[in-house]
């Protein structure tokens, strides 16, 4: 467990391994670095991995950020504080939007881009934003995050995590998602990219990833069967193999 100061805020991150390349993991809305534990363990000995808690999330301090652009600037400052250059960024959902924004703003700093369950635009239903704005949780279970075949104990654990996260964290994150729109810009990204999505993703449907694959010149798309939005947790072995193979090609 490690900490670094970024723009005056104490930022937490988990680090494993010491081989190159370096891979930086960015979690989704309301998440934390814990969502990448299975990937970090699998890649230990393959590369150096760093999973960050975004400001105001997990064990990180700092204010909640309100736009994907602010998150991308944070990622630039965070990686600079660790003297990272020429690294691979992996983003899930909101984290994928941050990765796309970073790739557009700082392409010279990336060796590769891995996008999991995300899109070039991430609109959020108005009723969800309205409920969160009132301090209410619109989530009654965690079924929106997983496939129909997800075990009950996995759903229960995920819902317990959701219940423990303040509504203002989700509100800030979903507002950032809702204003994100790079539909016309992602075609500018030329970095080698891996796009991964679960076949039963309800939050960022397969068509989002298919669109990215048509727009990014140097990309490959894998659709994981019987997996939902958190495919890296639901089908970790499959996702981990994809990551290892992609890193070997760089």
N, C-alpha and C positions, 0 to 999 in steps of 0.2 A: 504494500500500500504506500502510495507516494502523494505528495502535495507540492504544488508550485503556485507562486503568486502571479496572477495575470490581471493587469489593470487594477491592482489594489485588492483583488478578491482571492481568497484561498480556494484553489481548485484541486479537487481530488482526482487521481487516476490510478488504474491498475496496470502494471507492466509485467510482462513475462518475456523470457528469451532474450538473446543478444545477437542473433544473426541478422544479416541483411536479406531482404529489404525490411524497412520498418513499416508496420501496418497500424493505422490509427482508426479505431472504431468509434462511431458516433451514434448514440442511441436515439430512439424516437420520442414522441410526445409523452411526458410524464415518466419517462424511463430513467435508467441509470446504467452505469458501466456493468452492473451485474448481468444484464441481458446478454452480454458477450462472453460469459465465463466459459461456456462449452467450446467456443471458437478459440479463445486464448489457450486453453489447455491443449486442444488439438494441434495448434500451430506452434506450441512450445518446442523448440528444437528445429523448427523450420525457418522462423523469422522472429524478429522482435515485434511484440504487439503492445499497443497502448490503448486502453479503453478509458475514455474520459467521462466524468460526470459534468454535464453542461452547467453553467451558472444557475444557482438556485435549485439544483436537482441533486438527489442522492446526498453525498457527503460534501458537496461543493457549496461554498458561500457565494456571495455576489447577488446582484439583482436579476430578476427574471427578464429575459430579452423579449422584444416584441416583434421583430421581423427576422426573416431568414437571412437577410443581409447582415444584421447585427450578429447573428450566430456565426456566419462565415468569417466576419472580422475577428470574432473571438477565437475561432479555430486557427486563424492565421497567427494571432498573438500567442495562443497556447503552444502551438507547434514551434514557433520562433523561440519561445522561452525555454524549450527543450532542445534547441539548436537542431531541429529537424529540417531536412531538405531532401527533395527527391524521395518522397514516401508514397505509400498507397493509402487511400482513405476509403473506409467502408461505412456506409450509412444506411440506416433502416428508417423508412417512413419519413418523419420530419428530419431525421439524420441524413436520409438520402437527399432531401431537398437542400440541406446544408452542404452536402458533398457536391451537388451539382452547382450550387452558387459559388463554392470555393473553386471548382474547376473552371468556371467562367472568369472569375476574378484573378486567380493565381495559378494559371495552368503550368507555368514554369516550375512549380514546386511539387508537381505530382508525377509519379511513375505509372500509376494506375488508379482506376476508379471502380468500386464495387457498390452496386446499387441494389438494395434488397427491399422489396415491398414498398416502392415509392413511385413518384411520377413528376412530370414537369409542371403540373399544377395539382394542388391538394385542397380542393374546396371542402368545407365542413358544413354539415346541415345546420341551418339557422336555429333550429330548436335546441341543438346541442350547445351552441354558443350562448343562446339565451339562458338556458338552465345553468351553465357554468358561470355566467355573468352574475347570476343571483346567488352564487355560492352553493348551488345544488349539484349533485352528481347524477347525470342522466343515464349512467350505466347500471343495469340491473343484474348483469352477469358478465362473464368474460368471453361469451360465445362469439362476439364480433372479432376476436383476436385469433381464433383457431378454427380448424376444420371440424366437420361434423363427427369425425372419428376420434377427436381428442379425448383422452381419459378424463373422468370426472375430477380426479384429484388435481390434474393440471389446471383445469378450469377454476377449481376452488382456490388454488394457490395464487393464480393470476388475479382473481377477483379480490382476494385479501390484500394483494399489493395495491390494486386500484383504490380500494377503500382507505388505505393508509396515506395516499398522496393528496395533499391539499387541492381543493378545487381551483384555486387561483393559479396553480402550476399548469393544470390542464387548460385553463382558460387562456393563459398567455401563449402556450404552445400551439393550441388550435387556432388562435387568432393569427399567429405567424404563418401557420399552414394555409389559412384561408386567403391570405393576401399574396401568397407566393404564386407566381405565374411566369415561367420561363419557356412556355410552349414554342415561342418563335426564336428563342436563343440557343436552345440546347444543341442545335445542329452545328454550332460553332465549336463544340467540344470534339477534339481529335485524339484525346488520351485513350489508350487501351482500356476498355470498359467491360465489366461483367455485370449482367442484369439478371436478377433472380427474383422469382415471385411464386407464391403458392397458388395452386390451381383453384383453391377455394378462398382466396383472399377477398374479404368483404369490404375492407377499408380502402385498399388501393387495388382495384380489380386488374385482372391480367391485361386488359386493354391499355392500361397506363404504361406497363412495362413494354408491351408491344410497340406502342408509340415511341418510347425512348429508343428502342432497338432500330426503328426505321429512321430516326433522326441522327443518332450518333454513328459516325462513319466507321469507327473502329470498335464495334461492340459485338457481344454475343449474348443471347438470351437463353435462360433455362427456366422452364416451368416445372415446379415440383408438385407431383400429384399427391393428393390427400394431405395437403398442408394449407394452413391459413395465413393470416397476416404475419404472425410471428413464426415464420417457417424455420428460422435459425434455431428456435427453441423446440419446435415440434418435430422437425426432421434434421437434427444437428449433424448426424453422420453424412447425410447427403450434401448439406450445405458446406460442411468442412472439406469434403472431397473436392467440391467445386473451387473453393478458395485455394487449396493446395495446388490444384492443376493450373489455375489462372496465374498464381504467383510464379510457378515454374516456367511459364511462358514469357514472363517479363525479361 
